[in-house]
Amino acid sequence: MTVLLAGAAIASADEAVPTPADVYGELFKQVQLEAVFPDSKAFVDALPKRAPEQILEEYRQLRQQPGFDLKKFVAERFEAPPNVAADFRTVAGQDVRQHIDALWKVLERKPEDQRPHTSRLALPYRYIVPGGRFNEIYYWDSYFTMQGLEESGRHDLTMDMIANFAWLIDRYGHIPNGNRSYFLSRSQPPFFAAMIELAASQEGDSVYKKYLPQLVKEYQFWMDGAEALKPGAAHRRVVKLADGTVLNRYYDDRNVPREEAYKEDVATARQAGAASPEIYRHLRAAAESGWDFSSRWFAGETLATIHTTDLIPPDLNSLLYQLELTIAKGCTVTADATCAKNMNAKAEARKAAITRYLWNAKAGAFTDFDWRKKQLNAQVTAATVYPLYFNVASKEQSKIIAATVRSTLLKPHGLATTTLATGEQWDAPNGWAPLQWLAIKGFQNYGEDQLASTIAQRWVGKNLQVFKATGKLVEKYDVVGDSAGGGGEYPLQDGFGWTNGVLRKLLAMYPKLAE
């Protein structure tokens, strides 16, 4: 085990799995650029009614004919993906907790649900999808969904989803953004270790032993190339700073437009005027972060200035600190004292580095560090709560962060994502369920119970307000005004996995909020 932790080279597992762009070639580009579907994700998720190679051959034969109608051609040969849970409505008089418990069945997918010729990667166990346009498992979403599954008495589904993620690590070398072929070149915030910790609350320490090999493989994926790096250089997801400190960044192994947002990415690159394809990597890296998109990744005022891979974020590095500690725990359980000592030392070194490089005393928060410019970003974002959730921050830092959050991010309906309103969905005025949960539990960790309960009260109140008006729980909420939420590349989605999970958990923690 100790030898494995040194970090072997990780191959790009996605190369052997054809994506919709690979399968449909010039048809894919024309469909996406001409916006045959209003949502770019629809085509890459669509189900072909016949073999893809036959469809492509028919396209090549017919496209030159006079009056060729691309939309009609596609409609006749593809089945548009479903809008998950769009028609689900609460039963009259039903409590929101009962609504959520019933929704798990709507959002559940089974191995036998798989269809031929789909971009969706088959998984061996059951799982929950978020809903709306998202009809696949998502990595970081699932941790927050699990919070609610546990409260709903669906520990069986939590364990099935963890088993799926372990299978993905074994099969592809990492957990992809989601189980789609076009997601394989990137991951998402690495919450697998946190999932194992959640499972251990019921399963006991045996779960650390069972999933230790996968925890190690995930760590190797995130740390790939660290050993050979020279100071001031970066490789994939690791950066070695001038003093030899190694921290991590978000990344993507491809530098072409995202297939699920092809037209949008091409337009952004055109606006940027960038000759380099690195604009696409920055866009994809932001998708790996889960914050797609946010002004925290911008060098200027618009998405065209995105430079995600130049930034070392506190959220990712807090997660990797927790991953290191979890591996150490697994090594302790398996009586590998050398491994445990090694990983605990790595965790302590990372903890010190997070404070040294990412603590922004002037802003009163942990902020992103631009490793190329060697300076901290000034912008305060909700990412500052991650070091609280994973117990990286000092007691003094927690008090400062609490004051900063009260004065900058706390709004009438919960925690805003950033302080800027740009029209991007991971900016003000939107609030998101995962960030509320991380903040609430993070502040509780440091004895800031009043602030935690205030965030919970305001967030739950907004969720219930929209639920009572519409019978829906949605992806994100406007924490300032009256609307549900908006902005970004696609319309507001309902369903919705992590909102259900966090709300179900919060109502168990604060039952009076349901009254």
Secondary structure, DSSP 8 states (H G I E B T S, - for coil): -TTGGG------GGGGS--HHHHHHHHHHHHHHTTSSSSHHHHHH-EESS-HHHHHHHHHHHTTSTT--HHHHHHHHEE----BTTT----TT--HHHHHHHHHHHHEE-GGG--TT-SB---SS-EE--BBTB-S-BHHHHHHHHHHHHHTT-HHHHHHHHHHHHHHHHHHSS--SBSBGGGTT---S--HHHHHHHHHHHH-THHHHHTHHHHHHHHHHHHTTTTT--TTEEETTEEE-TTS-EEE----S--S--GGGHHHHHHHHHHHT-SSTHHHHHHHHHHHHT--S-GGGBSSSSGGGB-GGGEE-HHHHHHHHHHHHHHHHHHHHTT-HHHHHHHHHHHHHHHHHHHHHHEETTTTEE--EETTTTEE----BGGGGHHHHTT-S-HHHHHHHHHHHHHHTEETTEE-SBS---S-TTSTTEEEHHHHHHHHHHHHHTT-HHHHHHHHHHHHHHHHHHHHHHS--BSEEESSSSS----SSS---BS-HHHHHHHHHHHHHSGGGG-
